[in-house]
Amino acid sequence: MICSVLHSLHLMADRVKIGTAADPLARMRQLQTASSHPLSLIGTIRGGRAVERAIHTRYAAFRCSGEWFHLSTFLRNAIDRLAS
């Protein structure tokens, strides 16, 4: 399982979804059908639900709803470090 990070950018908000998927690109396409805003995959991190939970806990201050987080500069930099 891979912990994937999806990015949604639109006029009202800059959000990132942090979740797990066996196939992150397929999951992004699935989510795209329900979103009126373009989604893009901005990174993947090896790991499963435990890694996902740890990231959700670490960055809980940025959570806006469920697995969606406000993409601050701080969180973006953290994602870049974790995904590299």
C-alpha positions as CSV (number, residue, x, y, z in Angstrom):
1,M,0.0,0.0,0.0
2,I,1.2,3.5,-0.8
3,C,0.3,6.7,1.1
4,S,-0.6,9.1,-1.6
5,V,-0.9,12.9,-1.6
6,L,-3.4,14.4,-4.0
7,H,-3.6,18.1,-4.6
8,S,-6.7,20.2,-5.5
9,L,-6.1,23.8,-6.5
10,H,-8.9,26.2,-7.2
11,L,-9.9,29.8,-6.6
12,M,-11.5,29.3,-3.2
13,A,-9.0,27.0,-1.6
14,D,-5.8,25.1,-1.8
15,R,-6.3,21.6,-0.4
16,V,-4.4,18.4,-0.2
17,K,-5.8,14.9,0.4
18,I,-3.5,12.5,2.3
19,G,-4.7,8.9,2.0
20,T,-3.7,5.4,1.1
21,A,-4.2,3.6,-2.2
22,A,-2.8,0.5,-3.8
23,D,-2.8,2.5,-7.1
24,P,-2.6,6.2,-6.4
25,L,-3.2,7.3,-10.0
26,A,-6.4,5.1,-10.3
27,R,-7.6,6.6,-6.9
28,M,-7.0,10.1,-8.2
29,R,-9.0,9.3,-11.3
30,Q,-11.8,7.9,-9.1
31,L,-11.8,11.1,-6.9
32,Q,-11.7,13.3,-10.0
33,T,-15.1,12.1,-11.2
34,A,-16.6,13.6,-8.0
35,S,-14.6,16.9,-8.1
36,S,-15.4,19.9,-10.1
37,H,-11.8,21.1,-9.6
38,P,-8.7,19.5,-11.2
39,L,-6.7,17.1,-9.0
40,S,-3.1,16.2,-9.4
41,L,-0.9,13.7,-7.6
42,I,1.9,15.7,-5.9
43,G,3.7,12.8,-4.2
44,T,3.6,9.3,-2.8
45,I,5.2,7.9,0.3
46,R,5.9,4.2,0.9
47,G,3.7,2.9,3.7
48,G,0.2,2.0,4.6
49,R,-2.5,3.0,7.0
50,A,0.0,3.4,9.9
51,V,2.0,5.9,8.0
52,E,-1.2,7.7,6.9
53,R,-2.4,8.0,10.5
54,A,1.0,9.3,11.6
55,I,0.9,12.0,9.0
56,H,-2.7,12.9,9.8
57,T,-1.8,13.2,13.5
58,R,1.4,15.2,12.8
59,Y,-0.4,17.7,10.6
60,A,-3.8,17.8,12.4
61,A,-3.6,21.5,12.7
62,F,-4.0,21.8,8.9
63,R,-7.0,19.4,8.6
64,C,-10.1,21.0,7.0
65,S,-12.2,17.9,6.7
66,G,-11.6,14.1,6.8
67,E,-8.4,13.4,4.8
68,W,-8.3,16.9,3.3
69,F,-5.8,19.4,4.7
70,H,-5.0,23.1,4.0
71,L,-1.9,23.2,1.9
72,S,0.2,25.7,3.7
73,T,3.8,26.4,2.7
74,F,4.9,24.4,5.8
75,L,2.8,21.4,4.9
76,R,3.9,21.6,1.2
77,N,7.6,21.6,2.3
78,A,6.9,18.6,4.6
79,I,5.2,16.7,1.8
80,D,8.2,17.4,-0.5
81,R,10.6,16.1,2.1
82,L,8.6,13.0,2.9
83,A,7.9,12.1,-0.8
84,S,11.5,12.4,-1.9
